[in-house]
Amino acid sequence: MHSFDVLVIGGGHAGVEAACAAARMGARTGLVSFDLDAIGAMSCNPAIGGLGKGHLVREVDALDGVIGRAADAGAIHYRMLNRSKGSAVWGPRVQADRVRFKAAVQGIVRAQTNLTLVQGEAAALMLTGGRVAGLELADGTILDAPRVVLCTGTFLGGVLFRGEERFEGGRIGENAAKRLAQQLRGADLPMARLKTGTPPRLDGRTINWAVLEEQPSDGEAWTMSPLTPARLNRQVFCAITRTTQAGHDAIRANLHRSPLFSGAIAAAGPRYCPSIEDKIHRFGDREGHQVFLEPEGLDTHMVYPNGISTSLPVDVQETVVRTMPGCERVAIVQPGYAVEYDHIDPRALTPDLQLRAIPGLYCAGQINGTTGYEEAAAQGLVAGLEAAAAALGKQAPTLDRANSYIAVMVDDLTLQGVSEPYRMLTARAEYRLRLRANNAATRLTGLGIEAGCIGDERRAWWERRENLRKMFHVKHSERVHARKLADMGLPVRRDQGEKPLAEWLRYDGVTPEALAPWLADVTALDPLLAEEMAEDAAYAPYLARQDAELRDLRASEALPLSADFPYGEVPGLSNEMVERLTRAAPGTLAAAGRVPGVTPAALSALLVHARRLANGQRAA
Amino acid sequence: MSDLPTIFALSSGAPPAGVGVIRVSGPQAGAALAALAGRMPDARRASLARLRGADGALLDEALVLWFPGPNTATGEDLAELHSHGGRAVIAAVEAALAALPGLRRAEPGEFTRRAFANGRIDLAEAEGLGDLLTAETELQRAAALANLGGALSRQVEGWRERVLALSAEVEAVLDFSDEEDAAALPECFTWNIAALADELREWLARPRSERLGEGFRVVLAGPPNAGKSTLFNALVESEAAITSPIAGTTRDVIERAVAIAGVPFTFTDTAGLRDAGDDAIEAIGIARAEAELARADLVLWLGPEGAGPAGAWEIAAQADRDGFTPKAAALYTLSAATGAGLAALKTALVEAARASLPKPGEAALNARQYARLTEAEEAVRAAEHLTDPLLVAEELRRARLAFDRLIGRATTEDMLDTLFGRFCIGK
């Protein structure tokens, strides 16, 4: 009864996805958490998605993950970021009611077949011959499992900072998994520290909303998951305020009391999400910084002021927030704080997120140096799928930089490591034009069905959609003369002859709406698919060019470099190059090219040496 | 590497010659040197040795050099045998080397390839080396040396950095659009892109390195008996003939490649231009002459004033002859027979050639590099005219990719094979 194929430690976003993905693959899976009621808790910002992050949510969802559906269940505010730019960088984002989100996650987890929830504190890993064999709980219970996924977030050696105060633990009010942390340290894994922070939570009843600019939920009908038929909750609005000179002065006067500046926290924090004291310190000339006031739920008065994460003492926090317009009388319900925590250098992981040093042990989420629910969820999904596939002798879906942001992230982490908390950005994906948030299902669900990790409901949805796609293709290939379009007032020259509609869609001003006479009937069957196919048509020349690039890439992906590749023996490689490559242990020549700092000459040397070794092995 | 064969080849010109330099590179180079010379010479010091074959027979008395790796031209152990350059001697030494275990003859380009594989040179430098070794004139040598020294690589790195900076600005707009700091592209963005595109175009318009091989093409034209052949001989006779210009097919034109003051020229003497009348063979000759004129960099016109092709230099030749009719606007009046005016013409030719050939010491692009740079220029130019930042970013990424390929970062084996296929054995 205490035996599993896959054991997942941690019930955060990574742990939930890992456990559910493993279970969907058919593995007997256990999910161990301190507190089963905390599964699905959102520890920071009550928002899911955003630029780059929205892509991850849609991809996890496309592989039948949890986060997209749970986000819809909790959503009280929908916003498509970057709407004015090309659709490949649109960022779907929702604000979620914490209670509803958590309830949805727990509902999905409890309904998942093959998944057992185990309440308890993970005390120590059981190892046999250097391999993972299971887990010992603090109460002495032994759980056997050949594959264990660590999703312990900031619980690993986490320390909270608030002004001069220090607390141990990951989130306020929970214990850090110290024994497990000691064990991992003892295993001599490459570890480092990072920091992150949260803002104070405000009582919405003490905010003067009337004087603030409102940001309503957008008026459209999209949802995070296509399996959510419509928006479920009442929609609320956010408000925008800003910090002021008076607040900045208060921060400056108290900088020495912030652990970030007193030297108490040495670890690197995220550059793209700096604390308010960082912003004031680095961009002192700015008159104010935008702050989004985001309601945390329908049944709570808590408000999350997005943009002022801080570790200043409570009294300073109070002074600062009260200098913001609309917040003159605001009450802080819970002060903000910074967390410094341990993470494993993700270059110690193979692309399936398994620790090279401890076979059978997988790591996902913040423990790998990332930040964000979405990043955590995506890694959890990968680790869960891979662990289950390994335990069952199956094949996980093949993800690469050309088919998913998920793979971009895993590749970046395992090859480049992190110097600050890793957050997804669309700029990280070189094949961004084909990796759109709105075509995640097209890219991934088919792969998921092949691998066996897609449930019946999504499978039925996907198959219906694929049939529709064929109808769209037929419609898009219909040839229409330029004259006809010009007569309709479209900006095309009359002498351009006859072209398929797909080609006309590349022209500026020729929108799917403008082609309604031909496309309206299929569009009505699935407007989202219509949008996706129109974008494919518009981007076609760029995608075709990338295809050629991808052929080259896949050719050098085909040249494998073993984990113990003798970089030290490659002639002409500098010590620095040898060190970088050894640490990152790229799986292929193409991956070696993405290891930072690796020069063209080094790459060529590697190519020749690897081929030489391969030839030698063939001859032997 | 023990599994890597040791290679050898004659590195100097084809025998017979005064000295024949045989290079040996690879793990067995030291052993091979000891086997032939009977002892191990001091590293990096020339010494005299008697070379003997396996049977002990004396092959030659030679200067031998020993360079232990990895700080050698190929990055491997390297030996050089400077023997006498007679055909039989070279053949005997090569045969003795071939008989040693683990040694074989080098394939074309293999020495350079190993230098590249061992990280001694990068791709642009390798190409520079290839050009250097085939250089026959001072100008070719200087251009090749510039590439070998990494001048092109540095230039490309500079462009790549600029594109990276531009990319960063677009990405900020794409990924942080909600931040006030990154709401829109700065005003100078398009201007900067355009400036880069212009700079790339200017580079593309520069003389290419192949031009150095072909030389500056000068065609002598005019009616029969205008003095073309006399002038032709006067121009080429005293100069060093060079042999590398593109393979000429047999044609009814005489072509000579020479270097004047270190600048490569190809001089062409055409059949006399006139109406062919009934003579079919001569008609063919004239057609070819016209084709030569079309691809000439410069035409020296020796015919009646104003009757030559546009842009031709009016030459008044045969100034020493009786009945010489001077041209009103002759650029040069000369007598090939007496040599009068010839020096001035040569100086002017060298000046004209220098202007149209790559400048000494300046990196020049070869065909491969030109293609990559064209790709980069197209992408940057496209980025300049696009409004969707997403597509701007994609074009800038394409430009970076082209730069990467130019300096061999995103290299494929095919490209390497093509590149190294053009080296001669032993280089």
Interface residues (C-beta under 8 A of the other chain):
Chain A: L51 G52 L81 N82 S84 K85 G86 A88 V89 Y272 F283 H289 Q290 L425 T426 A427 E430 R432 L433 Y542 R545 E549 D552 A555 S556 E569 P571 G572 L573 S574 G593 T599 P600 A601 A602 L603 S604 A605 L607 V608 H609 R611 R612 G616
Chain B: M1 D3 L4 G69 P70 G75 E76 R113 F116 A117 N118 G119 R120 I121 D122 L123 S167 E171 V173 L174 D175 F176 S177 D178 E179 E180 D181 D388 P389 L390 L391 A393 E394 R397 R398 L401 D404 I407 G408 R409 A410 T411 T412 E413 L416
